[in-house]
Each structure stands twice: as structure tokens, then as C-alpha cells.
């Protein structure tokens, strides 16, 4: 398998989002979220998966993620969906064995 990745550096333009809810929708779609609901004396826990839960990745820093070259179109399409509200740049990177192994182990099968 080719050890080429694409580094995405993205930035949200807070003033472009209609509301905090709209901005959270972007992040929840990307990273997923957990929710706890208390109802009738019972506690229900839900976990909603985000895009990064389904593709191998390395979160380098806040707003900086490396994905495999083959998965980059999927990640790019998600960011493009938020065009005008999110801007990003991409960089091709060659992954060292250790980084490649970390990336591949990021998604639990």
C-alpha cells in the first residue's frame, strides 16, 4: 500500500455560520458526538459517528488532519459542502512507517 497522505489544514469562518448550531453541525458531521439522555428515570447513551470515524486519519493538531491519498476525495467533498464557511489547504505528505501504522490503526473495524 502506498504510504502517501494528504494533509488538510482547515479553518472555520465563524462569522459565516448562521448560528452556533450550524457550526456544531459541521464539527459533529466531521468528528461525531456522544449524547446522554435521561428519560423516565433511565439513562440512554448514544454515539453518532462522524466522517473521521470511518476513514483512517491522524489528527495532527486542531484543524489539521492527515488522511490517505485514496480517502482525500471523500474528506475534500465534506469540506467543500461547507464552502464559504470553511476554508482549507492541502499538502501531499510521505508517511514514515510509524505514522502510517498510526493512521491505519485509527479506525476500529
C-alpha positions as CSV (number, residue, x, y, z in Angstrom):
1,X,0.0,0.0,0.0
2,X,1.3,3.4,-0.9
3,X,2.3,5.5,2.1
4,X,1.2,8.8,0.7
5,X,-1.1,11.0,2.7
6,X,-2.9,14.3,2.2
7,X,-2.6,16.8,5.0
8,X,-5.7,19.0,5.3
9,X,-5.4,22.3,7.2
10,X,-8.9,23.9,7.6
11,X,-10.3,26.9,9.3
12,X,-13.9,27.7,10.1
13,X,-15.1,31.3,9.4
14,X,-17.2,31.8,12.5
15,X,-18.9,34.9,11.1
16,X,-20.1,32.9,8.1
17,X,-22.1,30.4,10.1
18,X,-25.8,31.3,10.7
19,X,-25.6,30.1,14.3
20,X,-23.6,28.1,16.8
21,X,-25.9,25.2,16.0
22,X,-24.8,25.4,12.3
23,X,-21.1,25.4,13.2
24,X,-21.6,22.5,15.6
25,X,-23.3,20.6,12.8
26,X,-20.1,20.9,10.8
27,X,-18.0,19.5,13.7
28,X,-20.4,16.8,14.6
29,X,-20.5,15.6,10.9
30,X,-16.7,15.5,10.9
31,X,-16.0,14.0,14.3
32,X,-19.3,12.6,15.5
33,X,-20.6,13.1,19.1
34,X,-21.9,11.3,22.2
35,X,-25.2,12.2,23.8
36,X,-26.7,11.2,27.1
37,X,-30.4,11.4,27.6
38,X,-32.2,11.0,30.9
39,X,-35.8,10.0,30.5
40,X,-38.3,8.3,32.9
41,X,-35.5,7.6,35.4
42,X,-33.4,5.8,32.8
43,X,-30.2,6.9,31.1
44,X,-29.7,6.4,27.4
45,X,-26.3,6.9,25.7
46,X,-26.0,7.4,22.0
47,X,-22.9,7.7,19.9
48,X,-23.2,9.2,16.4
49,X,-20.2,8.5,14.1
50,X,-18.6,11.3,12.1
51,X,-16.6,11.1,8.9
52,X,-13.3,10.6,10.6
53,X,-14.7,7.5,12.4
54,X,-14.9,5.8,9.0
55,X,-11.6,6.7,7.4
56,X,-8.0,6.2,8.6
57,X,-6.5,9.5,9.8
58,X,-4.1,11.3,12.0
59,X,-5.2,14.3,13.9
60,X,-2.0,16.4,13.9
61,X,-3.4,19.5,15.7
62,X,-6.7,21.3,15.9
63,X,-7.9,21.7,12.3
64,X,-5.1,19.7,10.8
65,X,-5.7,16.1,9.7
66,X,-3.8,13.7,7.5
67,X,-5.8,11.1,5.5
68,X,-4.6,8.5,2.9
69,X,-4.4,9.8,-0.6
70,X,-7.2,7.5,-1.6
71,X,-9.5,8.9,1.1
72,X,-8.7,12.5,0.3
73,X,-11.6,13.0,-2.2
74,X,-14.1,11.9,0.5
75,X,-12.7,14.3,3.0
76,X,-12.4,17.1,0.4
77,X,-16.1,16.6,-0.6
78,X,-17.2,17.1,3.0
79,X,-15.2,20.3,3.4
80,X,-16.5,21.5,0.0
81,X,-20.0,21.0,1.3
82,X,-19.3,23.8,3.8
83,X,-17.7,26.1,1.1
84,X,-17.7,29.7,2.2
85,X,-17.9,28.7,5.9
86,X,-14.8,26.6,5.9
87,X,-11.6,27.2,4.0
88,X,-8.8,24.7,3.7
89,X,-5.5,23.9,2.1
90,X,-4.0,20.5,1.2
91,X,-0.4,19.2,1.2
92,X,0.9,15.9,-0.1
93,X,2.9,14.1,2.6
94,X,5.0,10.9,2.6
95,X,4.3,8.9,5.8
96,X,7.0,7.3,7.8
97,X,6.3,3.7,8.8
98,X,5.4,4.7,12.4
99,X,2.9,7.4,11.1
100,X,1.4,5.1,8.5
101,X,0.8,2.4,11.2
102,X,-0.8,5.1,13.5
103,X,-3.0,6.2,10.6
104,X,-4.1,2.7,9.8
105,X,-4.9,1.8,13.4
106,X,-7.2,4.9,13.8
107,X,-10.3,3.1,12.5
108,X,-11.6,0.2,14.5
109,X,-13.1,-2.5,12.3
